[in-house]
Amino acid sequence: MDNAVDMAYRVVEALFGPDSGIPWWAWLAPIGLVLARLMYPVMFPEAAAAEAETDRRLAEFRRERDGKGKEKDSKDKGKKGKKGKK
């Protein structure tokens, strides 16, 4: 157990410590990108709503293409009950 904790401490020290190969300012870009991605729907609600609508439409299209859509079920039900009048 102590060996695992010691190894984790050495890894963190190698990444963030004063002797690390990565300077402190280089960590700002990835952290900023993660925060920007999380804050995107709050900062741009119209764009986020448009992307959500596009994703919903794509999912609906894929369901219909795979035969699990609404139209296939309604066509089958409509044909069962109708008979030709003479």
DSSP file (Angstrom, degrees, kcal/mol; ACC not computed):
  #  RESIDUE AA STRUCTURE BP1 BP2  ACC     N-H-->O    O-->H-N    N-H-->O    O-->H-N    TCO  KAPPA ALPHA  PHI   PSI    X-CA   Y-CA   Z-CA
    1    1 A M     >        0   0    0      0, 0.0     4,-2.1     0, 0.0     5,-0.2   0.000 360.0 360.0 360.0 -45.4    0.0    0.0    0.0
    2    2 A D  H  >  +     0   0    0      1,-0.2     4,-2.6     2,-0.2     5,-0.2   0.865 360.0  56.0 -63.2 -34.6    2.8    2.4    0.9
    3    3 A N  H  > S+     0   0    0      2,-0.2     4,-2.3     1,-0.2    -1,-0.2   0.904 107.7  48.0 -64.4 -41.1    4.5    1.6   -2.4
    4    4 A A  H  > S+     0   0    0      2,-0.2     4,-2.3     1,-0.2    -2,-0.2   0.909 113.2  47.1 -66.4 -42.5    1.4    2.5   -4.4
    5    5 A V  H  X S+     0   0    0     -4,-2.1     4,-2.4     2,-0.2    -2,-0.2   0.907 112.4  50.4 -65.3 -41.6    1.0    5.8   -2.5
    6    6 A D  H  X S+     0   0    0     -4,-2.6     4,-2.2     2,-0.2    -2,-0.2   0.904 110.6  49.2 -63.7 -41.1    4.7    6.6   -2.9
    7    7 A M  H  X S+     0   0    0     -4,-2.3     4,-2.1     2,-0.2    -2,-0.2   0.915 111.3  49.2 -64.7 -43.1    4.5    5.9   -6.7
    8    8 A A  H  X S+     0   0    0     -4,-2.3     4,-2.5     1,-0.2     5,-0.2   0.902 110.2  51.7 -63.1 -40.7    1.4    8.1   -7.1
    9    9 A Y  H  X S+     0   0    0     -4,-2.4     4,-2.4     1,-0.2    -1,-0.2   0.905 109.8  49.2 -62.7 -41.4    3.1   10.9   -5.1
   10   10 A R  H  X S+     0   0    0     -4,-2.2     4,-2.0     2,-0.2    -1,-0.2   0.877 110.6  50.6 -66.8 -37.3    6.2   10.7   -7.4
   11   11 A V  H  X S+     0   0    0     -4,-2.1     4,-1.7     2,-0.2    -2,-0.2   0.936 112.6  45.6 -65.4 -46.2    4.0   10.8  -10.5
   12   12 A V  H  X S+     0   0    0     -4,-2.5     4,-2.9     1,-0.2     5,-0.5   0.903 112.9  50.7 -64.2 -40.3    2.1   13.9   -9.3
   13   13 A E  H  X S+     0   0    0     -4,-2.4     4,-1.8     1,-0.2     6,-0.3   0.863 109.0  51.8 -65.2 -34.7    5.4   15.5   -8.3
   14   14 A A  H  < S+     0   0    0     -4,-2.0     7,-0.6     2,-0.2     8,-0.4   0.829 116.6  40.2 -70.6 -30.7    6.9   14.8  -11.7
   15   15 A L  H  < S+     0   0    0     -4,-1.7     7,-0.2     5,-0.2    -2,-0.2   0.890 135.5  13.7 -82.3 -41.9    3.9   16.4  -13.4
   16   16 A F  H  < S+     0   0    0     -4,-2.9    -3,-0.2    -5,-0.2    -2,-0.2   0.564  99.1 105.1-114.4 -12.4    3.3   19.4  -11.2
   17   17 A G  S >< S-     0   0    0     -4,-1.8     3,-1.5    -5,-0.5     5,-0.1  -0.002  84.4 -98.0 -71.2 176.0    6.4   19.8   -9.0
   18   18 A P  T 3  S+     0   0    0      0, 0.0    -1,-0.1     0, 0.0    -4,-0.1   0.749 123.3  49.0 -67.4 -23.7    9.1   22.3   -9.3
   19   19 A D  T 3  S+     0   0    0     -6,-0.3    -2,-0.1     2,-0.0    -5,-0.1   0.218  85.4 125.8 -98.6  14.3   11.4   19.9  -11.2
   20   20 A S    <   -     0   0    0     -3,-1.5    -5,-0.2    -7,-0.1    -6,-0.1  -0.312  65.4-130.7 -73.8 158.0    8.7   18.8  -13.7
   21   21 A G  S    S+     0   0    0     -7,-0.6    -1,-0.1     2,-0.1    -6,-0.1   0.592  91.7  73.7 -80.9 -11.6    9.3   19.0  -17.4
   22   22 A I  S    S-     0   0    0     -8,-0.4    -2,-0.1    -7,-0.2     5,-0.1  -0.914  83.3-132.1-106.5 120.2    5.9   20.8  -17.9
   23   23 A P    >>  -     0   0    0      0, 0.0     3,-1.0     0, 0.0     4,-0.5  -0.273  22.2-112.7 -68.7 159.3    5.8   24.5  -16.8
   24   24 A W  G >4 S+     0   0    0      1,-0.3     3,-1.1     2,-0.2     4,-0.3   0.839 114.5  56.7 -63.0 -34.6    2.9   25.7  -14.7
   25   25 A W  G >> S+     0   0    0      1,-0.2     3,-0.9     2,-0.2     4,-0.5   0.724  94.2  67.4 -73.3 -19.5    1.5   27.9  -17.4
   26   26 A A  G <4 S+     0   0    0     -3,-1.0     3,-0.3     1,-0.2    -1,-0.2   0.728  92.9  60.6 -72.1 -19.4    1.2   25.0  -19.8
   27   27 A W  G <X S+     0   0    0     -3,-1.1     4,-1.6    -4,-0.5    -1,-0.2   0.642  88.7  73.8 -79.0 -14.0   -1.5   23.5  -17.6
   28   28 A L  H <> S+     0   0    0     -3,-0.9     4,-2.7    -4,-0.3    -1,-0.2   0.882  90.1  55.8 -68.3 -37.7   -3.7   26.6  -18.1
   29   29 A A  H  X S+     0   0    0     -4,-0.5     4,-2.5    -3,-0.3     5,-0.2   0.954 110.2  41.6 -63.8 -52.1   -4.6   25.7  -21.7
   30   30 A P  H  > S+     0   0    0      0, 0.0     4,-2.1     0, 0.0    -1,-0.2   0.905 117.6  48.0 -64.1 -38.0   -6.1   22.2  -21.1
   31   31 A I  H  X S+     0   0    0     -4,-1.6     4,-2.4     1,-0.2    -2,-0.2   0.916 112.5  49.7 -66.6 -41.2   -7.8   23.3  -17.9
   32   32 A G  H  X S+     0   0    0     -4,-2.7     4,-2.6    -5,-0.2    -1,-0.2   0.891 109.8  51.0 -62.8 -39.9   -9.2   26.3  -19.8
   33   33 A L  H  X S+     0   0    0     -4,-2.5     4,-2.3     2,-0.2    -1,-0.2   0.906 110.2  49.1 -65.4 -41.1  -10.5   24.2  -22.6
   34   34 A V  H  X S+     0   0    0     -4,-2.1     4,-1.9     2,-0.2    -2,-0.2   0.937 113.9  45.9 -63.3 -45.8  -12.2   21.8  -20.2
   35   35 A L  H  X S+     0   0    0     -4,-2.4     4,-2.1     1,-0.2    -2,-0.2   0.891 111.8  51.6 -65.2 -38.7  -13.9   24.7  -18.4
   36   36 A A  H  X S+     0   0    0     -4,-2.6     4,-0.9     1,-0.2    -1,-0.2   0.896 109.0  51.0 -64.4 -39.1  -14.9   26.4  -21.7
   37   37 A R  H  < S+     0   0    0     -4,-2.3     3,-0.3     1,-0.2    -1,-0.2   0.883 112.7  46.0 -65.4 -37.5  -16.4   23.1  -22.9
   38   38 A L  H  < S+     0   0    0     -4,-1.9     4,-0.2     1,-0.2    -1,-0.2   0.837 116.1  45.2 -73.0 -32.0  -18.5   22.8  -19.7
   39   39 A M  H >X S+     0   0    0     -4,-2.1     4,-2.5     1,-0.2     3,-0.6   0.510  85.6  96.7 -89.3  -5.1  -19.5   26.5  -19.8
   40   40 A Y  H 3X S+     0   0    0     -4,-0.9     4,-2.7    -3,-0.3     8,-0.2   0.894  82.3  49.5 -54.2 -48.5  -20.4   26.5  -23.5
   41   41 A P  H 34 S+     0   0    0      0, 0.0    -1,-0.2     0, 0.0     7,-0.2   0.831 114.4  46.6 -63.7 -28.5  -24.2   25.9  -23.0
   42   42 A V  H <4 S+     0   0    0     -3,-0.6    -2,-0.2    -4,-0.2    -3,-0.1   0.888 116.6  42.5 -77.6 -39.6  -24.3   28.8  -20.5
   43   43 A M  H  < S+     0   0    0     -4,-2.5    -3,-0.2     1,-0.3    -1,-0.1   0.847 129.7  24.9 -76.7 -34.8  -22.3   31.2  -22.6
   44   44 A F     X  +     0   0    0     -4,-2.7     4,-2.0    -5,-0.3    -1,-0.3  -0.666  66.8 164.9-130.6  76.1  -24.0   30.4  -25.9
   45   45 A P  H  > S+     0   0    0      0, 0.0     4,-2.3     0, 0.0     5,-0.2   0.840  75.8  54.5 -66.7 -32.8  -27.5   29.1  -25.2
   46   46 A E  H  > S+     0   0    0      2,-0.2     4,-2.1     1,-0.2     5,-0.1   0.930 110.9  44.8 -66.8 -43.7  -28.8   29.5  -28.8
   47   47 A A  H  > S+     0   0    0      2,-0.2     4,-2.2     1,-0.2    -1,-0.2   0.894 113.3  50.7 -66.3 -39.7  -26.0   27.5  -30.3
   48   48 A A  H  X S+     0   0    0     -4,-2.0     4,-2.1    -8,-0.2    -1,-0.2   0.890 110.4  49.5 -65.7 -38.6  -26.3   24.8  -27.6
   49   49 A A  H  X S+     0   0    0     -4,-2.3     4,-2.2     2,-0.2    -2,-0.2   0.891 110.2  51.0 -67.0 -38.7  -30.1   24.6  -28.3
   50   50 A A  H  X S+     0   0    0     -4,-2.1     4,-2.2     2,-0.2    -2,-0.2   0.900 110.4  48.9 -65.7 -40.2  -29.5   24.3  -32.0
   51   51 A E  H  X S+     0   0    0     -4,-2.2     4,-2.5     2,-0.2    -2,-0.2   0.895 110.4  51.0 -65.7 -39.1  -26.9   21.5  -31.5
   52   52 A A  H  X S+     0   0    0     -4,-2.1     4,-2.2     2,-0.2    -2,-0.2   0.903 110.5  49.1 -64.2 -40.8  -29.3   19.7  -29.2
   53   53 A E  H  X S+     0   0    0     -4,-2.2     4,-2.4     2,-0.2    -2,-0.2   0.897 111.0  50.1 -64.9 -40.5  -32.1   19.9  -31.9
   54   54 A T  H  X S+     0   0    0     -4,-2.2     4,-2.5     1,-0.2    -2,-0.2   0.918 110.8  49.0 -63.6 -43.5  -29.7   18.6  -34.5
   55   55 A D  H  X S+     0   0    0     -4,-2.5     4,-2.2     1,-0.2    -2,-0.2   0.890 110.9  50.8 -62.8 -39.1  -28.7   15.7  -32.3
   56   56 A R  H  X S+     0   0    0     -4,-2.2     4,-2.2     2,-0.2    -2,-0.2   0.916 111.3  47.6 -65.1 -42.6  -32.4   14.9  -31.7
   57   57 A R  H  X S+     0   0    0     -4,-2.4     4,-2.6     2,-0.2    -2,-0.2   0.892 111.1  50.9 -66.5 -39.2  -33.2   15.0  -35.4
   58   58 A L  H  X S+     0   0    0     -4,-2.5     4,-2.5     2,-0.2    -1,-0.2   0.913 110.2  49.7 -63.4 -41.4  -30.2   12.8  -36.2
   59   59 A A  H  X S+     0   0    0     -4,-2.2     4,-2.1     2,-0.2    -2,-0.2   0.906 111.8  48.5 -63.5 -40.8  -31.3   10.2  -33.6
   60   60 A E  H  X S+     0   0    0     -4,-2.2     4,-2.3     2,-0.2    -2,-0.2   0.914 111.3  50.3 -64.8 -42.8  -34.8   10.2  -35.0
   61   61 A F  H  X S+     0   0    0     -4,-2.6     4,-2.6     1,-0.2    -2,-0.2   0.913 110.4  49.6 -61.4 -43.1  -33.5    9.8  -38.5
   62   62 A R  H  X S+     0   0    0     -4,-2.5     4,-2.0     2,-0.2    -1,-0.2   0.885 109.8  51.2 -65.3 -38.1  -31.3    6.8  -37.4
   63   63 A R  H  <>S+     0   0    0     -4,-2.1     5,-3.1     2,-0.2     6,-0.6   0.925 113.1  45.3 -63.6 -43.4  -34.3    5.2  -35.6
   64   64 A E  H ><5S+     0   0    0     -4,-2.3     3,-1.1     4,-0.3     5,-0.3   0.893 111.8  52.1 -66.7 -39.0  -36.4    5.5  -38.8
   65   65 A R  H 3<5S+     0   0    0     -4,-2.6    -1,-0.2     1,-0.3    -2,-0.2   0.868 109.3  49.9 -64.4 -36.3  -33.6    4.2  -41.0
   66   66 A D  T 3<5S-     0   0    0     -4,-2.0    -1,-0.3    -5,-0.2    -2,-0.2   0.448 121.7-107.1 -83.7   0.6  -33.1    1.2  -38.8
   67   67 A G  T < 5S+     0   0    0     -3,-1.1    -3,-0.2    -4,-0.3    -2,-0.1   0.671  95.1 105.2  86.7  17.4  -36.9    0.4  -38.9
   68   68 A K      < +     0   0    0     -5,-3.1    -4,-0.3    -6,-0.2    -5,-0.1   0.210  53.1 115.6-111.3  14.2  -37.7    1.5  -35.3
   69   69 A G  S  > S-     0   0    0     -6,-0.6     4,-1.0    -5,-0.3    -8,-0.1  -0.140  77.0-107.6 -82.9 176.9  -39.4    4.8  -36.2
   70   70 A K  H  > S+     0   0    0      1,-0.2     4,-2.2     2,-0.2     5,-0.2   0.870 110.6  59.7 -70.5 -39.7  -43.0    6.0  -35.8
   71   71 A E  H  > S+     0   0    0      1,-0.2     4,-2.1     2,-0.2    -1,-0.2   0.867 101.5  51.8 -64.9 -38.3  -43.9    5.8  -39.5
   72   72 A K  H  > S+     0   0    0      1,-0.2     4,-1.9     2,-0.2    -1,-0.2   0.913 111.5  47.8 -65.2 -41.3  -43.3    2.1  -39.9
   73   73 A D  H  X S+     0   0    0     -4,-1.0     4,-1.9     1,-0.2    -2,-0.2   0.908 112.6  48.3 -65.5 -41.1  -45.4    1.2  -36.9
   74   74 A S  H  X S+     0   0    0     -4,-2.2     4,-1.9     1,-0.2    -1,-0.2   0.849 109.8  52.7 -70.7 -32.5  -48.3    3.5  -38.1
   75   75 A K  H  X S+     0   0    0     -4,-2.1     4,-1.7    -5,-0.2    -1,-0.2   0.917 109.5  48.7 -67.0 -43.0  -48.2    2.0  -41.6
   76   76 A D  H  X S+     0   0    0     -4,-1.9     4,-1.2     1,-0.2    -2,-0.2   0.908 112.7  47.5 -64.3 -41.9  -48.5   -1.6  -40.3
   77   77 A K  H  X S+     0   0    0     -4,-1.9     4,-1.2     1,-0.2    -1,-0.2   0.875 110.2  53.0 -68.1 -36.8  -51.4   -0.7  -38.0
   78   78 A G  H  X S+     0   0    0     -4,-1.9     4,-0.7     1,-0.2    -1,-0.2   0.842 108.0  50.0 -68.5 -34.1  -53.2    1.1  -40.8
   79   79 A K  H  < S+     0   0    0     -4,-1.7    -1,-0.2     1,-0.2    -2,-0.2   0.781 103.5  59.7 -77.5 -26.9  -53.0   -1.7  -43.3
   80   80 A K  H  < S+     0   0    0     -4,-1.2    -1,-0.2     1,-0.2    -2,-0.2   0.919 108.3  41.5 -68.2 -43.1  -54.3   -4.4  -40.9
   81   81 A G  H  < S+     0   0    0     -4,-1.2     2,-0.4     2,-0.0    -1,-0.2   0.650  98.2  86.4 -84.1 -14.2  -57.7   -2.8  -40.2
   82   82 A K     <  +     0   0    0     -4,-0.7     2,-0.3    -3,-0.1    -4,-0.0  -0.705  49.6 178.4 -95.8 136.7  -58.6   -1.6  -43.7
   83   83 A K        -     0   0    0     -2,-0.4     2,-0.1     0, 0.0    -3,-0.0  -0.958  37.3 -97.1-129.3 151.4  -60.3   -3.8  -46.2
   84   84 A G        -     0   0    0     -2,-0.3     2,-0.3     1,-0.1     0, 0.0  -0.431  34.9-134.3 -69.6 137.8  -61.4   -2.9  -49.7
   85   85 A K              0   0    0     -2,-0.1    -1,-0.1     1,-0.1     0, 0.0  -0.739 360.0 360.0 -92.6 141.2  -65.1   -1.8  -50.2
   86   86 A K              0   0    0     -2,-0.3    -1,-0.1     0, 0.0    -2,-0.0   0.334 360.0 360.0-130.9 360.0  -67.1   -3.3  -53.1
